Amino acid sequence: MTLRPGSVAAQPSLAAFLVIGNEILTGSIQDANTPWLAQLLYRQGVDLVRVEYIPDEKADIASTLLRLKERVGCDGVIFTSGGIGPTHDDITYESIAHAFGVPLEVHQPTVEAMKAHYEPQGKEVNESRLRMATLPAGCEVLTTPDMWVPMACIKGVYILPGIPRLFKAMITANSQRFHGAAYLSTTLFSDDGEGDVAQALRDIAAEHPDVRIGSYPSTADGQGYSVKLQLEARSQDLLDKAKNAISNALTVRT
């Protein structure tokens, strides 16, 4: 394993997020990480194509991870959250190691960082805490300023804690790794109802497959429109062509 600050990696275009934890599925804790991650990836031009919630079960973690890996491809990334603490049900590291057919090994630089954190508090790095430094063999270990917790990465899978404060800090510190071609967007408004514009939008969307066309009805009085159309594309030319097609087919305004 290596231990180094985050550096620029191959630019991913697709991402998936695997949220691990019985407490999420029972509603005991609400997931605050997904909306934040989705917004960050969108701003940076990475398409988040799957979010899945699963329990702390080794077979579920391993099988879901491999399925998501197939979905995002070799250049895509997967983020996991949860299950990397010191207790018996924290099994994310061992489950991911199992999925990729590698053993676990103690990462000594993480142990030393953990000692520097806990020993001034009078706490020892016991066997339970050592679990938090026992990582899939061969993984890359990324660091975060002022934090001992590692962000292990193996085969494009970034393994993170579920605690939102830590999750956000660790991804932010390494966010330069996660970039794609950013989306450009434009917004149009129509006074016609969704049922009136639906067929034209369906035809235009088929003719412009590289443009996302979203239709959103007014949800309150006084908004000044019936339907808001949001167009997104990764090039201005594609965006302009779709916008012109809509303007020619429907009565819209900016």
C-alpha positions as CSV (number, residue, x, y, z in Angstrom):
1,M,0.0,0.0,0.0
2,T,1.0,3.6,-0.4
3,L,0.3,6.6,1.7
4,R,0.2,10.0,0.1
5,P,-1.9,13.1,-0.2
6,G,-4.5,13.0,-3.0
7,S,-3.3,13.5,-6.5
8,V,-5.0,13.7,-9.9
9,A,-6.0,10.3,-11.2
10,A,-7.6,9.3,-14.5
11,Q,-10.7,11.3,-15.0
12,P,-13.9,9.3,-14.2
13,S,-17.1,10.0,-16.0
14,L,-19.4,7.6,-14.0
15,A,-19.8,7.1,-10.3
16,A,-21.9,5.1,-7.9
17,F,-22.5,5.4,-4.2
18,L,-22.9,2.4,-1.9
19,V,-24.3,3.4,1.5
20,I,-23.7,0.6,4.1
21,G,-25.4,0.3,7.4
22,N,-28.4,-1.3,9.2
23,E,-29.0,2.0,11.0
24,I,-29.8,3.7,7.6
25,L,-32.2,1.0,6.5
26,T,-34.1,1.1,9.8
27,G,-34.4,4.8,9.7
28,S,-32.4,5.3,12.9
29,I,-30.0,7.6,11.1
30,Q,-30.8,9.6,8.1
31,D,-28.4,9.6,5.2
32,A,-26.9,13.1,4.8
33,N,-24.1,12.1,2.5
34,T,-25.9,11.3,-0.7
35,P,-27.3,14.8,-1.5
36,W,-24.0,16.4,-0.8
37,L,-22.0,13.9,-2.9
38,A,-24.5,14.1,-5.8
39,Q,-24.2,17.9,-5.9
40,L,-20.4,17.8,-5.7
41,L,-20.1,15.3,-8.5
42,Y,-22.5,17.1,-10.7
43,R,-20.6,20.4,-10.3
44,Q,-17.4,18.5,-11.3
45,G,-18.9,16.8,-14.3
46,V,-19.2,13.3,-13.0
47,D,-22.4,11.4,-13.5
48,L,-23.7,9.7,-10.4
49,V,-25.6,6.8,-11.9
50,R,-26.5,4.6,-8.9
51,V,-27.1,5.0,-5.2
52,E,-27.8,1.8,-3.2
53,Y,-28.5,1.2,0.4
54,I,-27.5,-2.2,1.9
55,P,-27.1,-3.8,5.4
56,D,-23.9,-4.7,7.2
57,E,-23.8,-8.1,5.5
58,K,-20.6,-9.4,3.8
59,A,-22.3,-11.1,0.9
60,D,-24.5,-8.1,0.2
61,I,-21.6,-5.7,0.3
62,A,-19.4,-7.9,-2.0
63,S,-22.0,-8.7,-4.6
64,T,-23.4,-5.2,-4.8
65,L,-20.0,-3.7,-5.1
66,L,-19.1,-5.9,-8.0
67,R,-22.4,-5.2,-9.8
68,L,-21.8,-1.4,-9.4
69,K,-18.3,-1.8,-10.6
70,E,-19.6,-3.4,-13.8
71,R,-22.1,-0.5,-14.2
72,V,-19.5,2.3,-13.9
73,G,-16.8,0.6,-15.9
74,C,-13.1,0.4,-15.4
75,D,-12.7,4.2,-15.5
76,G,-15.6,4.9,-13.1
77,V,-15.5,5.3,-9.4
78,I,-17.5,3.9,-6.5
79,F,-17.8,5.5,-3.1
80,T,-18.8,3.5,0.0
81,S,-19.8,5.0,3.3
82,G,-20.1,3.2,6.7
83,G,-18.8,0.1,8.3
84,I,-15.2,1.0,8.9
85,G,-15.2,1.5,12.7
86,P,-13.9,-0.8,15.5
87,T,-17.0,-2.9,16.3
88,H,-18.0,-6.3,15.3
89,D,-20.5,-5.1,12.6
90,D,-17.9,-2.9,10.9
91,I,-17.1,-5.3,8.1
92,T,-16.7,-3.0,5.0
93,Y,-12.9,-3.5,4.7
94,E,-13.1,-7.3,4.9
95,S,-16.1,-7.4,2.6
96,I,-14.4,-5.3,-0.1
97,A,-11.2,-7.4,0.2
98,H,-13.4,-10.5,-0.2
99,A,-15.0,-9.0,-3.3
100,F,-11.7,-8.4,-5.0
101,G,-10.0,-11.6,-3.8
102,V,-7.3,-10.0,-1.7
103,P,-6.3,-10.4,2.0
104,L,-6.4,-7.8,4.7
105,E,-3.2,-6.3,6.1
106,V,-2.4,-3.8,8.8
107,H,-1.3,-0.5,7.3
108,Q,1.4,0.7,9.7
109,P,1.4,4.4,8.7
110,T,-2.3,4.5,9.7
111,V,-1.5,2.8,13.0
112,E,1.1,5.4,13.7
113,A,-1.3,8.2,12.8
114,M,-4.0,6.6,15.1
115,K,-1.5,6.4,18.0
116,A,-0.7,10.0,17.6
117,H,-4.4,10.8,17.8
118,Y,-5.4,8.5,20.7
119,E,-2.4,8.2,23.0
120,P,-2.5,11.9,24.1
121,Q,-6.1,11.2,25.2
122,G,-4.8,8.3,27.3
123,K,-6.3,5.7,25.0
124,E,-4.5,2.7,23.6
125,V,-4.6,1.3,20.1
126,N,-6.1,-2.0,21.1
127,E,-7.2,-4.9,19.0
128,S,-10.6,-3.3,18.2
129,R,-9.1,0.0,17.1
130,L,-6.5,-1.8,15.1
131,R,-9.4,-3.0,12.9
132,M,-9.7,0.5,11.6
133,A,-6.1,0.3,10.2
134,T,-6.6,-3.2,8.7
135,L,-7.2,-2.5,5.0
136,P,-7.5,-4.5,1.7
137,A,-4.0,-5.5,0.6
138,G,-2.7,-3.4,-2.3
139,C,-5.0,-0.4,-1.7
140,E,-3.9,3.2,-2.1
141,V,-4.2,5.1,1.1
142,L,-5.1,8.8,0.8
143,T,-4.7,11.3,3.6
144,T,-6.8,14.2,4.8
145,P,-5.3,17.2,6.7
146,D,-5.7,17.1,10.5
147,M,-7.3,13.6,10.3
148,W,-5.9,10.2,11.0
149,V,-8.7,8.3,9.3
150,P,-7.5,6.8,6.0
151,M,-9.4,6.9,2.7
152,A,-8.5,3.6,1.2
153,C,-8.9,3.2,-2.6
154,I,-8.8,-0.1,-4.4
155,K,-9.7,-0.7,-8.0
156,G,-11.6,2.7,-8.2
157,V,-13.5,2.0,-4.9
158,Y,-13.1,4.8,-2.3
159,I,-13.9,3.5,1.2
160,L,-15.2,6.2,3.6
161,P,-16.7,6.6,7.0
162,G,-20.4,7.3,7.3
163,I,-20.1,10.2,9.7
164,P,-21.0,13.2,7.4
165,R,-18.3,15.5,8.9
166,L,-15.5,13.0,8.1
167,F,-17.1,11.9,4.8
168,K,-17.2,15.4,3.4
169,A,-13.8,16.4,4.7
170,M,-12.1,13.4,3.1
171,I,-13.7,13.8,-0.3
172,T,-13.2,17.5,-0.3
173,A,-9.5,17.0,0.4
174,N,-9.2,14.7,-2.6
175,S,-11.8,16.2,-4.8
176,Q,-9.4,17.0,-7.6
177,R,-9.5,13.3,-8.4
178,F,-13.1,13.4,-9.4
179,H,-13.6,15.5,-12.5
180,G,-15.3,15.0,-15.9
181,A,-16.6,17.3,-18.6
182,A,-18.9,19.8,-16.8
183,Y,-22.5,20.3,-17.8
184,L,-23.7,23.5,-19.4
185,S,-27.4,24.4,-18.9
186,T,-30.2,26.7,-19.9
187,T,-33.7,27.1,-18.7
188,L,-36.9,27.8,-20.7
189,F,-40.4,28.5,-19.5
190,S,-43.8,27.6,-21.0
191,D,-47.3,28.6,-20.1
192,D,-48.6,25.4,-21.6
193,G,-49.2,22.3,-19.4
194,E,-47.0,19.3,-19.4
195,G,-49.6,17.3,-21.3
196,D,-49.5,19.9,-24.1
197,V,-45.7,19.9,-24.5
198,A,-45.0,16.2,-23.7
199,Q,-45.1,14.8,-27.3
200,A,-42.9,17.6,-28.7
201,L,-40.3,17.1,-25.9
202,R,-40.4,13.3,-26.4
203,D,-39.5,13.8,-30.1
204,I,-36.9,16.4,-29.5
205,A,-35.2,14.3,-26.8
206,A,-35.0,11.4,-29.2
207,E,-33.4,13.6,-31.8
208,H,-30.9,15.0,-29.2
209,P,-29.8,12.0,-27.1
210,D,-26.8,13.8,-25.7
211,V,-28.9,16.6,-24.2
212,R,-30.8,16.1,-20.9
213,I,-34.2,17.7,-21.1
214,G,-36.1,17.9,-17.9
215,S,-39.7,19.1,-17.6
216,Y,-40.9,20.4,-14.2
217,P,-44.4,21.7,-13.6
218,S,-45.1,24.7,-11.5
219,T,-45.8,23.7,-7.9
220,A,-47.3,26.9,-6.5
221,D,-49.4,29.8,-7.6
222,G,-47.6,33.0,-8.7
223,Q,-44.5,31.3,-10.2
224,G,-45.3,32.9,-13.6
225,Y,-45.1,29.7,-15.7
226,S,-46.8,26.3,-16.1
227,V,-43.7,24.3,-17.0
228,K,-40.0,24.9,-16.6
229,L,-37.7,23.1,-19.0
230,Q,-34.1,22.5,-17.9
231,L,-31.6,21.6,-20.7
232,E,-28.2,20.2,-19.9
233,A,-25.4,19.2,-22.3
234,R,-21.6,18.9,-22.2
235,S,-21.1,21.3,-25.2
236,Q,-22.6,24.6,-26.1
237,D,-23.3,23.5,-29.6
238,L,-25.4,20.5,-28.5
239,L,-27.2,22.7,-26.0
240,D,-28.0,25.4,-28.6
241,K,-29.3,22.9,-31.1
242,A,-31.8,21.4,-28.6
243,K,-32.8,24.8,-27.4
244,N,-33.5,25.9,-30.9
245,A,-35.5,22.8,-31.6
246,I,-37.7,23.4,-28.6
247,S,-38.1,27.1,-29.4
248,N,-39.3,26.2,-32.9
249,A,-41.7,23.5,-31.7
250,L,-43.2,25.2,-28.6
251,T,-44.0,28.7,-27.3
252,V,-41.3,29.2,-24.7
253,R,-39.3,32.1,-23.1
254,T,-36.1,32.4,-21.2
